[in-house]
């Protein structure tokens, strides 16, 4: 083999190795970012569920208060 052929083969192999390394680094960064995003999103969903439960409890209290205000009509008590 000539020197030019060996140089071309070594440079091609090093370029492929660099490309594979860059691709692996990119996949690693995306996985780390997804894990952090998933943890943050999970905590936000938990807090939102808690807030919705509290809101549902308050809504029940408001319904009861409105029902007490509107209530059934009072009947007149007639004297005998």
mmCIF file of the N, C-alpha and C atoms, coordinates in Angstrom:
data_MODEL
# 
_entry.id   MODEL 
# 
loop_
_atom_site.group_PDB 
_atom_site.id 
_atom_site.type_symbol 
_atom_site.label_atom_id 
_atom_site.label_alt_id 
_atom_site.label_comp_id 
_atom_site.label_asym_id 
_atom_site.label_entity_id 
_atom_site.label_seq_id 
_atom_site.pdbx_PDB_ins_code 
_atom_site.Cartn_x 
_atom_site.Cartn_y 
_atom_site.Cartn_z 
_atom_site.occupancy 
_atom_site.B_iso_or_equiv 
_atom_site.pdbx_formal_charge 
_atom_site.auth_seq_id 
_atom_site.auth_comp_id 
_atom_site.auth_asym_id 
_atom_site.auth_atom_id 
_atom_site.pdbx_PDB_model_num 
ATOM 1   N N  . UNK A 1 1  ? 0.843    -1.182 0.000  1.00 0.00 ? 1  UNK A N  1 
ATOM 2   C CA . UNK A 1 1  ? 0.000    0.000  0.000  1.00 0.00 ? 1  UNK A CA 1 
ATOM 3   C C  . UNK A 1 1  ? 0.886    1.242  0.000  1.00 0.00 ? 1  UNK A C  1 
ATOM 4   N N  . UNK A 1 2  ? 0.363    2.218  -0.655 1.00 0.00 ? 2  UNK A N  1 
ATOM 5   C CA . UNK A 1 2  ? 1.134    3.459  -0.715 1.00 0.00 ? 2  UNK A CA 1 
ATOM 6   C C  . UNK A 1 2  ? 0.809    4.332  0.504  1.00 0.00 ? 2  UNK A C  1 
ATOM 7   N N  . UNK A 1 3  ? 1.590    5.323  0.694  1.00 0.00 ? 3  UNK A N  1 
ATOM 8   C CA . UNK A 1 3  ? 1.419    6.228  1.838  1.00 0.00 ? 3  UNK A CA 1 
ATOM 9   C C  . UNK A 1 3  ? 0.100    6.988  1.732  1.00 0.00 ? 3  UNK A C  1 
ATOM 10  N N  . UNK A 1 4  ? -0.302   7.349  0.517  1.00 0.00 ? 4  UNK A N  1 
ATOM 11  C CA . UNK A 1 4  ? -1.557   8.086  0.333  1.00 0.00 ? 4  UNK A CA 1 
ATOM 12  C C  . UNK A 1 4  ? -2.764   7.229  0.711  1.00 0.00 ? 4  UNK A C  1 
ATOM 13  N N  . UNK A 1 5  ? -2.744   5.965  0.355  1.00 0.00 ? 5  UNK A N  1 
ATOM 14  C CA . UNK A 1 5  ? -3.854   5.058  0.678  1.00 0.00 ? 5  UNK A CA 1 
ATOM 15  C C  . UNK A 1 5  ? -3.971   4.865  2.185  1.00 0.00 ? 5  UNK A C  1 
ATOM 16  N N  . UNK A 1 6  ? -2.836   4.682  2.843  1.00 0.00 ? 6  UNK A N  1 
ATOM 17  C CA . UNK A 1 6  ? -2.855   4.519  4.304  1.00 0.00 ? 6  UNK A CA 1 
ATOM 18  C C  . UNK A 1 6  ? -3.361   5.788  4.976  1.00 0.00 ? 6  UNK A C  1 
ATOM 19  N N  . UNK A 1 7  ? -2.957   6.937  4.469  1.00 0.00 ? 7  UNK A N  1 
ATOM 20  C CA . UNK A 1 7  ? -3.409   8.218  5.027  1.00 0.00 ? 7  UNK A CA 1 
ATOM 21  C C  . UNK A 1 7  ? -4.915   8.384  4.853  1.00 0.00 ? 7  UNK A C  1 
ATOM 22  N N  . UNK A 1 8  ? -5.438   8.039  3.702  1.00 0.00 ? 8  UNK A N  1 
ATOM 23  C CA . UNK A 1 8  ? -6.875   8.155  3.437  1.00 0.00 ? 8  UNK A CA 1 
ATOM 24  C C  . UNK A 1 8  ? -7.649   7.200  4.344  1.00 0.00 ? 8  UNK A C  1 
ATOM 25  N N  . UNK A 1 9  ? -7.188   5.979  4.512  1.00 0.00 ? 9  UNK A N  1 
ATOM 26  C CA . UNK A 1 9  ? -7.880   5.013  5.378  1.00 0.00 ? 9  UNK A CA 1 
ATOM 27  C C  . UNK A 1 9  ? -7.864   5.457  6.834  1.00 0.00 ? 9  UNK A C  1 
ATOM 28  N N  . UNK A 1 10 ? -6.737   5.944  7.316  1.00 0.00 ? 10 UNK A N  1 
ATOM 29  C CA . UNK A 1 10 ? -6.649   6.406  8.714  1.00 0.00 ? 10 UNK A CA 1 
ATOM 30  C C  . UNK A 1 10 ? -7.519   7.639  8.929  1.00 0.00 ? 10 UNK A C  1 
ATOM 31  N N  . UNK A 1 11 ? -7.510   8.578  7.998  1.00 0.00 ? 11 UNK A N  1 
ATOM 32  C CA . UNK A 1 11 ? -8.332   9.777  8.163  1.00 0.00 ? 11 UNK A CA 1 
ATOM 33  C C  . UNK A 1 11 ? -9.823   9.443  8.090  1.00 0.00 ? 11 UNK A C  1 
ATOM 34  N N  . UNK A 1 12 ? -10.201  8.504  7.224  1.00 0.00 ? 12 UNK A N  1 
ATOM 35  C CA . UNK A 1 12 ? -11.611  8.080  7.143  1.00 0.00 ? 12 UNK A CA 1 
ATOM 36  C C  . UNK A 1 12 ? -12.037  7.400  8.442  1.00 0.00 ? 12 UNK A C  1 
ATOM 37  N N  . UNK A 1 13 ? -11.187  6.537  8.972  1.00 0.00 ? 13 UNK A N  1 
ATOM 38  C CA . UNK A 1 13 ? -11.518  5.862  10.223 1.00 0.00 ? 13 UNK A CA 1 
ATOM 39  C C  . UNK A 1 13 ? -11.627  6.860  11.370 1.00 0.00 ? 13 UNK A C  1 
ATOM 40  N N  . UNK A 1 14 ? -10.723  7.847  11.413 1.00 0.00 ? 14 UNK A N  1 
ATOM 41  C CA . UNK A 1 14 ? -10.795  8.837  12.492 1.00 0.00 ? 14 UNK A CA 1 
ATOM 42  C C  . UNK A 1 14 ? -12.029  9.733  12.346 1.00 0.00 ? 14 UNK A C  1 
ATOM 43  N N  . UNK A 1 15 ? -12.418  10.054 11.129 1.00 0.00 ? 15 UNK A N  1 
ATOM 44  C CA . UNK A 1 15 ? -13.636  10.852 10.910 1.00 0.00 ? 15 UNK A CA 1 
ATOM 45  C C  . UNK A 1 15 ? -14.876  10.074 11.348 1.00 0.00 ? 15 UNK A C  1 
ATOM 46  N N  . UNK A 1 16 ? -14.939  8.792  11.023 1.00 0.00 ? 16 UNK A N  1 
ATOM 47  C CA . UNK A 1 16 ? -16.077  7.973  11.446 1.00 0.00 ? 16 UNK A CA 1 
ATOM 48  C C  . UNK A 1 16 ? -16.112  7.830  12.967 1.00 0.00 ? 16 UNK A C  1 
ATOM 49  N N  . UNK A 1 17 ? -14.945  7.675  13.583 1.00 0.00 ? 17 UNK A N  1 
ATOM 50  C CA . UNK A 1 17 ? -14.875  7.576  15.033 1.00 0.00 ? 17 UNK A CA 1 
ATOM 51  C C  . UNK A 1 17 ? -15.332  8.877  15.693 1.00 0.00 ? 17 UNK A C  1 
ATOM 52  N N  . UNK A 1 18 ? -14.915  10.010 15.150 1.00 0.00 ? 18 UNK A N  1 
ATOM 53  C CA . UNK A 1 18 ? -15.333  11.310 15.679 1.00 0.00 ? 18 UNK A CA 1 
ATOM 54  C C  . UNK A 1 18 ? -16.843  11.503 15.510 1.00 0.00 ? 18 UNK A C  1 
ATOM 55  N N  . UNK A 1 19 ? -17.375  11.091 14.382 1.00 0.00 ? 19 UNK A N  1 
ATOM 56  C CA . UNK A 1 19 ? -18.816  11.210 14.132 1.00 0.00 ? 19 UNK A CA 1 
ATOM 57  C C  . UNK A 1 19 ? -19.605  10.334 15.103 1.00 0.00 ? 19 UNK A C  1 
ATOM 58  N N  . UNK A 1 20 ? -19.140  9.114  15.324 1.00 0.00 ? 20 UNK A N  1 
ATOM 59  C CA . UNK A 1 20 ? -19.818  8.221  16.267 1.00 0.00 ? 20 UNK A CA 1 
ATOM 60  C C  . UNK A 1 20 ? -19.731  8.765  17.693 1.00 0.00 ? 20 UNK A C  1 
ATOM 61  N N  . UNK A 1 21 ? -18.596  9.324  18.060 1.00 0.00 ? 21 UNK A N  1 
ATOM 62  C CA . UNK A 1 21 ? -18.450  9.920  19.394 1.00 0.00 ? 21 UNK A CA 1 
ATOM 63  C C  . UNK A 1 21 ? -19.369  11.112 19.592 1.00 0.00 ? 21 UNK A C  1 
ATOM 64  N N  . UNK A 1 22 ? -19.463  11.965 18.573 1.00 0.00 ? 22 UNK A N  1 
ATOM 65  C CA . UNK A 1 22 ? -20.363  13.124 18.646 1.00 0.00 ? 22 UNK A CA 1 
ATOM 66  C C  . UNK A 1 22 ? -21.812  12.698 18.743 1.00 0.00 ? 22 UNK A C  1 
ATOM 67  N N  . UNK A 1 23 ? -22.168  11.681 18.003 1.00 0.00 ? 23 UNK A N  1 
ATOM 68  C CA . UNK A 1 23 ? -23.537  11.177 18.053 1.00 0.00 ? 23 UNK A CA 1 
ATOM 69  C C  . UNK A 1 23 ? -23.850  10.579 19.427 1.00 0.00 ? 23 UNK A C  1 
ATOM 70  N N  . UNK A 1 24 ? -22.891  9.833  19.984 1.00 0.00 ? 24 UNK A N  1 
ATOM 71  C CA . UNK A 1 24 ? -23.078  9.268  21.320 1.00 0.00 ? 24 UNK A CA 1 
ATOM 72  C C  . UNK A 1 24 ? -23.210  10.346 22.383 1.00 0.00 ? 24 UNK A C  1 
ATOM 73  N N  . UNK A 1 25 ? -22.394  11.404 22.271 1.00 0.00 ? 25 UNK A N  1 
ATOM 74  C CA . UNK A 1 25 ? -22.471  12.519 23.223 1.00 0.00 ? 25 UNK A CA 1 
ATOM 75  C C  . UNK A 1 25 ? -23.833  13.201 23.127 1.00 0.00 ? 25 UNK A C  1 
ATOM 76  N N  . UNK A 1 26 ? -24.332  13.379 21.901 1.00 0.00 ? 26 UNK A N  1 
ATOM 77  C CA . UNK A 1 26 ? -25.630  14.024 21.699 1.00 0.00 ? 26 UNK A CA 1 
ATOM 78  C C  . UNK A 1 26 ? -26.755  13.184 22.315 1.00 0.00 ? 26 UNK A C  1 
ATOM 79  N N  . UNK A 1 27 ? -26.718  11.879 22.125 1.00 0.00 ? 27 UNK A N  1 
ATOM 80  C CA . UNK A 1 27 ? -27.742  11.008 22.705 1.00 0.00 ? 27 UNK A CA 1 
ATOM 81  C C  . UNK A 1 27 ? -27.697  11.071 24.234 1.00 0.00 ? 27 UNK A C  1 
ATOM 82  N N  . UNK A 1 28 ? -26.497  11.094 24.796 1.00 0.00 ? 28 UNK A N  1 
ATOM 83  C CA . UNK A 1 28 ? -26.348  11.187 26.251 1.00 0.00 ? 28 UNK A CA 1 
ATOM 84  C C  . UNK A 1 28 ? -26.950  12.491 26.772 1.00 0.00 ? 28 UNK A C  1 
ATOM 85  N N  . UNK A 1 29 ? -26.675  13.608 26.102 1.00 0.00 ? 29 UNK A N  1 
ATOM 86  C CA . UNK A 1 29 ? -27.202  14.902 26.537 1.00 0.00 ? 29 UNK A CA 1 
ATOM 87  C C  . UNK A 1 29 ? -28.742  14.932 26.461 1.00 0.00 ? 29 UNK A C  1 
ATOM 88  N N  . UNK A 1 30 ? -29.292  14.355 25.414 1.00 0.00 ? 30 UNK A N  1 
ATOM 89  C CA . UNK A 1 30 ? -30.750  14.318 25.270 1.00 0.00 ? 30 UNK A CA 1 
ATOM 90  C C  . UNK A 1 30 ? -31.363  13.465 26.377 1.00 0.00 ? 30 UNK A C  1 
ATOM 91  N N  . UNK A 1 31 ? -30.752  12.342 26.712 1.00 0.00 ? 31 UNK A N  1 
ATOM 92  C CA . UNK A 1 31 ? -31.263  11.487 27.780 1.00 0.00 ? 31 UNK A CA 1 
ATOM 93  C C  . UNK A 1 31 ? -31.230  12.199 29.136 1.00 0.00 ? 31 UNK A C  1 
ATOM 94  N N  . UNK A 1 32 ? -30.155  12.918 29.417 1.00 0.00 ? 32 UNK A N  1 
ATOM 95  C CA . UNK A 1 32 ? -30.053  13.657 30.680 1.00 0.00 ? 32 UNK A CA 1 
ATOM 96  C C  . UNK A 1 32 ? -31.119  14.753 30.726 1.00 0.00 ? 32 UNK A C  1 
ATOM 97  N N  . UNK A 1 33 ? -31.299  15.459 29.615 1.00 0.00 ? 33 UNK A N  1 
ATOM 98  C CA . UNK A 1 33 ? -32.317  16.510 29.559 1.00 0.00 ? 33 UNK A CA 1 
ATOM 99  C C  . UNK A 1 33 ? -33.720  15.953 29.727 1.00 0.00 ? 33 UNK A C  1 
ATOM 100 N N  . UNK A 1 34 ? -34.002  14.807 29.113 1.00 0.00 ? 34 UNK A N  1 
ATOM 101 C CA . UNK A 1 34 ? -35.319  14.192 29.244 1.00 0.00 ? 34 UNK A CA 1 
ATOM 102 C C  . UNK A 1 34 ? -35.587  13.733 30.665 1.00 0.00 ? 34 UNK A C  1 
ATOM 103 N N  . UNK A 1 35 ? -34.575  13.203 31.343 1.00 0.00 ? 35 UNK A N  1 
ATOM 104 C CA . UNK A 1 35 ? -34.756  12.756 32.724 1.00 0.00 ? 35 UNK A CA 1 
ATOM 105 C C  . UNK A 1 35 ? -35.078  13.936 33.626 1.00 0.00 ? 35 UNK A C  1 
ATOM 106 N N  . UNK A 1 36 ? -34.368  15.046 33.441 1.00 0.00 ? 36 UNK A N  1 
ATOM 107 C CA . UNK A 1 36 ? -34.626  16.236 34.253 1.00 0.00 ? 36 UNK A CA 1 
ATOM 108 C C  . UNK A 1 36 ? -36.016  16.791 33.954 1.00 0.00 ? 36 UNK A C  1 
ATOM 109 N N  . UNK A 1 37 ? -36.388  16.806 32.694 1.00 0.00 ? 37 UNK A N  1 
ATOM 110 C CA . UNK A 1 37 ? -37.709  17.311 32.310 1.00 0.00 ? 37 UNK A CA 1 
ATOM 111 C C  . UNK A 1 37 ? -38.808  16.426 32.862 1.00 0.00 ? 37 UNK A C  1 
ATOM 112 N N  . UNK A 1 38 ? -38.600  15.112 32.823 1.00 0.00 ? 38 UNK A N  1 
ATOM 113 C CA . UNK A 1 38 ? -39.603  14.186 33.326 1.00 0.00 ? 38 UNK A CA 1 
ATOM 114 C C  . UNK A 1 38 ? -39.800  14.355 34.835 1.00 0.00 ? 38 UNK A C  1 
ATOM 115 N N  . UNK A 1 39 ? -38.713  14.557 35.578 1.00 0.00 ? 39 UNK A N  1 
ATOM 116 C CA . UNK A 1 39 ? -38.815  14.752 37.024 1.00 0.00 ? 39 UNK A CA 1 
ATOM 117 C C  . UNK A 1 39 ? -39.543  16.051 37.343 1.00 0.00 ? 39 UNK A C  1 
ATOM 118 N N  . UNK A 1 40 ? -39.212  17.123 36.623 1.00 0.00 ? 40 UNK A N  1 
ATOM 119 C CA . UNK A 1 40 ? -39.858  18.413 36.856 1.00 0.00 ? 40 UNK A CA 1 
ATOM 120 C C  . UNK A 1 40 ? -41.335  18.347 36.501 1.00 0.00 ? 40 UNK A C  1 
ATOM 121 N N  . UNK A 1 41 ? -41.644  17.717 35.386 1.00 0.00 ? 41 UNK A N  1 
ATOM 122 C CA . UNK A 1 41 ? -43.032  17.607 34.958 1.00 0.00 ? 41 UNK A CA 1 
ATOM 123 C C  . UNK A 1 41 ? -43.849  16.755 35.928 1.00 0.00 ? 41 UNK A C  1 
ATOM 124 N N  . UNK A 1 42 ? -43.244  15.698 36.457 1.00 0.00 ? 42 UNK A N  1 
ATOM 125 C CA . UNK A 1 42 ? -43.945  14.858 37.426 1.00 0.00 ? 42 UNK A CA 1 
ATOM 126 C C  . UNK A 1 42 ? -44.298  15.613 38.694 1.00 0.00 ? 42 UNK A C  1 
ATOM 127 N N  . UNK A 1 43 ? -43.370  16.429 39.187 1.00 0.00 ? 43 UNK A N  1 
ATOM 128 C CA . UNK A 1 43 ? -43.665  17.199 40.406 1.00 0.00 ? 43 UNK A CA 1 
ATOM 129 C C  . UNK A 1 43 ? -44.731  18.252 40.138 1.00 0.00 ? 43 UNK A C  1 
ATOM 130 N N  . UNK A 1 44 ? -44.699  18.850 38.960 1.00 0.00 ? 44 UNK A N  1 
ATOM 131 C CA . UNK A 1 44 ? -45.728  19.853 38.630 1.00 0.00 ? 44 UNK A CA 1 
ATOM 132 C C  . UNK A 1 44 ? -47.109  19.211 38.524 1.00 0.00 ? 44 UNK A C  1 
ATOM 133 N N  . UNK A 1 45 ? -47.177  18.023 37.946 1.00 0.00 ? 45 UNK A N  1 
ATOM 134 C CA . UNK A 1 45 ? -48.459  17.337 37.819 1.00 0.00 ? 45 UNK A CA 1 
ATOM 135 C C  . UNK A 1 45 ? -48.998  16.964 39.197 1.00 0.00 ? 45 UNK A C  1 
ATOM 136 N N  . UNK A 1 46 ? -48.110  16.538 40.106 1.00 0.00 ? 46 UNK A N  1 
ATOM 137 C CA . UNK A 1 46 ? -48.544  16.219 41.463 1.00 0.00 ? 46 UNK A CA 1 
ATOM 138 C C  . UNK A 1 46 ? -49.112  17.442 42.163 1.00 0.00 ? 46 UNK A C  1 
ATOM 139 N N  . UNK A 1 47 ? -48.426  18.585 42.023 1.00 0.00 ? 47 UNK A N  1 
ATOM 140 C CA . UNK A 1 47 ? -48.927  19.820 42.645 1.00 0.00 ? 47 UNK A CA 1 
ATOM 141 C C  . UNK A 1 47 ? -50.258  20.234 42.035 1.00 0.00 ? 47 UNK A C  1 
ATOM 142 N N  . UNK A 1 48 ? -50.397  20.067 40.724 1.00 0.00 ? 48 UNK A N  1 
ATOM 143 C CA . UNK A 1 48 ? -51.648  20.427 40.059 1.00 0.00 ? 48 UNK A CA 1 
ATOM 144 C C  . UNK A 1 48 ? -52.789  19.536 40.547 1.00 0.00 ? 48 UNK A C  1 
ATOM 145 N N  . UNK A 1 49 ? -52.514  18.252 40.752 1.00 0.00 ? 49 UNK A N  1 
ATOM 146 C CA . UNK A 1 49 ? -53.537  17.353 41.278 1.00 0.00 ? 49 UNK A CA 1 
ATOM 147 C C  . UNK A 1 49 ? -53.981  17.756 42.666 1.00 0.00 ? 49 UNK A C  1 
ATOM 148 N N  . UNK A 1 50 ? -53.035  18.180 43.506 1.00 0.00 ? 50 UNK A N  1 
ATOM 149 C CA . UNK A 1 50 ? -53.368  18.634 44.849 1.00 0.00 ? 50 UNK A CA 1 
ATOM 150 C C  . UNK A 1 50 ? -54.237  19.888 44.793 1.00 0.00 ? 50 UNK A C  1 
ATOM 151 N N  . UNK A 1 51 ? -53.866  20.807 43.912 1.00 0.00 ? 51 UNK A N  1 
ATOM 152 C CA . UNK A 1 51 ? -54.656  22.043 43.784 1.00 0.00 ? 51 UNK A CA 1 
ATOM 153 C C  . UNK A 1 51 ? -56.066  21.740 43.285 1.00 0.00 ? 51 UNK A C  1 
ATOM 154 N N  . UNK A 1 52 ? -56.188  20.784 42.365 1.00 0.00 ? 52 UNK A N  1 
ATOM 155 C CA . UNK A 1 52 ? -57.519  20.440 41.857 1.00 0.00 ? 52 UNK A CA 1 
ATOM 156 C C  . UNK A 1 52 ? -58.365  19.780 42.938 1.00 0.00 ? 52 UNK A C  1 
ATOM 157 N N  . UNK A 1 53 ? -57.749  18.956 43.788 1.00 0.00 ? 53 UNK A N  1 
ATOM 158 C CA . UNK A 1 53 ? -58.486  18.350 44.897 1.00 0.00 ? 53 UNK A CA 1 
ATOM 159 C C  . UNK A 1 53 ? -58.986  19.421 45.862 1.00 0.00 ? 53 UNK A C  1 
ATOM 160 N N  . UNK A 1 54 ? -58.135  20.401 46.167 1.00 0.00 ? 54 UNK A N  1 
ATOM 161 C CA . UNK A 1 54 ? -58.548  21.498 47.049 1.00 0.00 ? 54 UNK A CA 1 
ATOM 162 C C  . UNK A 1 54 ? -59.678  22.299 46.427 1.00 0.00 ? 54 UNK A C  1 
ATOM 163 N N  . UNK A 1 55 ? -59.574  22.533 45.131 1.00 0.00 ? 55 UNK A N  1 
ATOM 164 C CA . UNK A 1 55 ? -60.617  23.290 44.433 1.00 0.00 ? 55 UNK A CA 1 
ATOM 165 C C  . UNK A 1 55 ? -61.939  22.527 44.435 1.00 0.00 ? 55 UNK A C  1 
ATOM 166 N N  . UNK A 1 56 ? -61.878  21.217 44.279 1.00 0.00 ? 56 UNK A N  1 
ATOM 167 C CA . UNK A 1 56 ? -63.102  20.415 44.301 1.00 0.00 ? 56 UNK A CA 1 
ATOM 168 C C  . UNK A 1 56 ? -63.761  20.491 45.673 1.00 0.00 ? 56 UNK A C  1 
ATOM 169 N N  . UNK A 1 57 ? -62.960  20.471 46.734 1.00 0.00 ? 57 UNK A N  1 
ATOM 170 C CA . UNK A 1 57 ? -63.510  20.597 48.086 1.00 0.00 ? 57 UNK A CA 1 
ATOM 171 C C  . UNK A 1 57 ? -64.174  21.948 48.297 1.00 0.00 ? 57 UNK A C  1 
ATOM 172 N N  . UNK A 1 58 ? -63.532  23.005 47.809 1.00 0.00 ? 58 UNK A N  1 
ATOM 173 C CA . UNK A 1 58 ? -64.122  24.340 47.941 1.00 0.00 ? 58 UNK A CA 1 
ATOM 174 C C  . UNK A 1 58 ? -65.406  24.449 47.120 1.00 0.00 ? 58 UNK A C  1 
ATOM 175 N N  . UNK A 1 59 ? -65.446  23.819 45.962 1.00 0.00 ? 59 UNK A N  1 
ATOM 176 C CA . UNK A 1 59 ? -66.642  23.859 45.126 1.00 0.00 ? 59 UNK A CA 1 
ATOM 177 C C  . UNK A 1 59 ? -67.821  23.191 45.825 1.00 0.00 ? 59 UNK A C  1 
ATOM 178 N N  . UNK A 1 60 ? -67.560  22.091 46.520 1.00 0.00 ? 60 UNK A N  1 
ATOM 179 C CA . UNK A 1 60 ? -68.617  21.416 47.273 1.00 0.00 ? 60 UNK A CA 1 
ATOM 180 C C  . UNK A 1 60 ? -69.136  22.340 48.365 1.00 0.00 ? 60 UNK A C  1 
ATOM 181 N N  . UNK A 1 61 ? -68.236  23.046 49.045 1.00 0.00 ? 61 UNK A N  1 
ATOM 182 C CA . UNK A 1 61 ? -68.662  23.979 50.094 1.00 0.00 ? 61 UNK A CA 1 
ATOM 183 C C  . UNK A 1 61 ? -69.514  25.101 49.521 1.00 0.00 ? 61 UNK A C  1 
ATOM 184 N N  . UNK A 1 62 ? -69.145  25.604 48.343 1.00 0.00 ? 62 UNK A N  1 
ATOM 185 C CA . UNK A 1 62 ? -69.932  26.676 47.714 1.00 0.00 ? 62 UNK A CA 1 
ATOM 186 C C  . UNK A 1 62 ? -71.305  26.156 47.309 1.00 0.00 ? 62 UNK A C  1 
ATOM 187 N N  . UNK A 1 63 ? -71.373  24.947 46.784 1.00 0.00 ? 63 UNK A N  1 
ATOM 188 C CA . UNK A 1 63 ? -72.673  24.374 46.411 1.00 0.00 ? 63 UNK A CA 1 
ATOM 189 C C  . UNK A 1 63 ? -73.574  24.246 47.629 1.00 0.00 ? 63 UNK A C  1 
ATOM 190 N N  . UNK A 1 64 ? -73.020  23.800 48.741 1.00 0.00 ? 64 UNK A N  1 
ATOM 191 C CA . UNK A 1 64 ? -73.816  23.648 49.957 1.00 0.00 ? 64 UNK A CA 1 
ATOM 192 C C  . UNK A 1 64 ? -74.300  25.007 50.442 1.00 0.00 ? 64 UNK A C  1 
ATOM 193 N N  . UNK A 1 65 ? -73.429  26.020 50.395 1.00 0.00 ? 65 UNK A N  1 
ATOM 194 C CA . UNK A 1 65 ? -73.823  27.359 50.834 1.00 0.00 ? 65 UNK A CA 1 
ATOM 195 C C  . UNK A 1 65 ? -74.934  27.924 49.953 1.00 0.00 ? 65 UNK A C  1 
ATOM 196 N N  . UNK A 1 66 ? -74.824  27.727 48.640 1.00 0.00 ? 66 UNK A N  1 
ATOM 197 C CA . UNK A 1 66 ? -75.866  28.231 47.736 1.00 0.00 ? 66 UNK A CA 1 
ATOM 198 C C  . UNK A 1 66 ? -77.166  27.480 47.970 1.00 0.00 ? 66 UNK A C  1 
ATOM 199 N N  . UNK A 1 67 ? -77.097  26.195 48.208 1.00 0.00 ? 67 UNK A N  1 
ATOM 200 C CA . UNK A 1 67 ? -78.311  25.418 48.465 1.00 0.00 ? 67 UNK A CA 1 
ATOM 201 C C  . UNK A 1 67 ? -78.976  25.879 49.754 1.00 0.00 ? 67 UNK A C  1 
ATOM 202 N N  . UNK A 1 68 ? -78.182  26.246 50.746 1.00 0.00 ? 68 UNK A N  1 
ATOM 203 C CA . UNK A 1 68 ? -78.764  26.736 52.003 1.00 0.00 ? 68 UNK A CA 1 
ATOM 204 C C  . UNK A 1 68 ? -79.416  28.097 51.808 1.00 0.00 ? 68 UNK A C  1 
ATOM 205 N N  . UNK A 1 69 ? -78.787  28.938 50.994 1.00 0.00 ? 69 UNK A N  1 
ATOM 206 C CA . UNK A 1 69 ? -79.356  30.269 50.748 1.00 0.00 ? 69 UNK A CA 1 
ATOM 207 C C  . UNK A 1 69 ? -80.655  30.145 49.967 1.00 0.00 ? 69 UNK A C  1 
ATOM 208 N N  . UNK A 1 70 ? -80.638  29.364 48.880 1.00 0.00 ? 70 UNK A N  1 
ATOM 209 C CA . UNK A 1 70 ? -81.837  29.230 48.061 1.00 0.00 ? 70 UNK A CA 1 
ATOM 210 C C  . UNK A 1 70 ? -82.855  28.366 48.780 1.00 0.00 ? 70 UNK A C  1 
ATOM 211 N N  . UNK A 1 71 ? -82.463  27.235 49.232 1.00 0.00 ? 71 UNK A N  1 
ATOM 212 C CA . UNK A 1 71 ? -83.292  26.345 50.031 1.00 0.00 ? 71 UNK A CA 1 
ATOM 213 C C  . UNK A 1 71 ? -84.707  26.143 49.505 1.00 0.00 ? 71 UNK A C  1 
ATOM 214 N N  . UNK A 1 72 ? -85.474  25.455 50.285 1.00 0.00 ? 72 UNK A N  1 
ATOM 215 C CA . UNK A 1 72 ? -86.885  25.286 49.945 1.00 0.00 ? 72 UNK A CA 1 
ATOM 216 C C  . UNK A 1 72 ? -87.637  26.511 50.439 1.00 0.00 ? 72 UNK A C  1 
ATOM 217 N N  . UNK A 1 73 ? -88.703  26.877 49.767 1.00 0.00 ? 73 UNK A N  1 
ATOM 218 C CA . UNK A 1 73 ? -89.442  28.075 50.194 1.00 0.00 ? 73 UNK A CA 1 
ATOM 219 C C  . UNK A 1 73 ? -90.064  27.860 51.568 1.00 0.00 ? 73 UNK A C  1 
ATOM 220 N N  . UNK A 1 74 ? -90.036  28.878 52.366 1.00 0.00 ? 74 UNK A N  1 
ATOM 221 C CA . UNK A 1 74 ? -90.606  28.819 53.712 1.00 0.00 ? 74 UNK A CA 1 
ATOM 222 C C  . UNK A 1 74 ? -92.133  28.837 53.613 1.00 0.00 ? 74 UNK A C  1 
ATOM 223 N N  . UNK A 1 75 ? -92.750  28.001 54.382 1.00 0.00 ? 75 UNK A N  1 
ATOM 224 C CA . UNK A 1 75 ? -94.207  27.947 54.394 1.00 0.00 ? 75 UNK A CA 1 
ATOM 225 C C  . UNK A 1 75 ? -94.724  28.862 55.497 1.00 0.00 ? 75 UNK A C  1 
ATOM 226 N N  . UNK A 1 76 ? -95.801  29.532 55.167 1.00 0.00 ? 76 UNK A N  1 
ATOM 227 C CA . UNK A 1 76 ? -96.401  30.413 56.176 1.00 0.00 ? 76 UNK A CA 1 
ATOM 228 C C  . UNK A 1 76 ? -97.118  29.566 57.217 1.00 0.00 ? 76 UNK A C  1 
ATOM 229 N N  . UNK A 1 77 ? -96.898  29.919 58.434 1.00 0.00 ? 77 UNK A N  1 
ATOM 230 C CA . UNK A 1 77 ? -97.592  29.231 59.517 1.00 0.00 ? 77 UNK A CA 1 
ATOM 231 C C  . UNK A 1 77 ? -98.874  30.017 59.805 1.00 0.00 ? 77 UNK A C  1 
ATOM 232 N N  . UNK A 1 78 ? -99.972  29.359 59.614 1.00 0.00 ? 78 UNK A N  1 
ATOM 233 C CA . UNK A 1 78 ? -101.248 30.056 59.839 1.00 0.00 ? 78 UNK A CA 1 
ATOM 234 C C  . UNK A 1 78 ? -101.686 29.833 61.273 1.00 0.00 ? 78 UNK A C  1 
ATOM 235 N N  . UNK A 1 79 ? -102.171 30.872 61.854 1.00 0.00 ? 79 UNK A N  1 
ATOM 236 C CA . UNK A 1 79 ? -102.683 30.769 63.227 1.00 0.00 ? 79 UNK A CA 1 
ATOM 237 C C  . UNK A 1 79 ? -104.057 30.181 63.241 1.00 0.00 ? 79 UNK A C  1 
ATOM 238 N N  . UNK A 1 80 ? -104.386 29.475 64.296 1.00 0.00 ? 80 UNK A N  1 
ATOM 239 C CA . UNK A 1 80 ? -105.703 28.851 64.361 1.00 0.00 ? 80 UNK A CA 1 
ATOM 240 C C  . UNK A 1 80 ? -106.649 29.649 65.162 1.00 0.00 ? 80 UNK A C  1 
# 
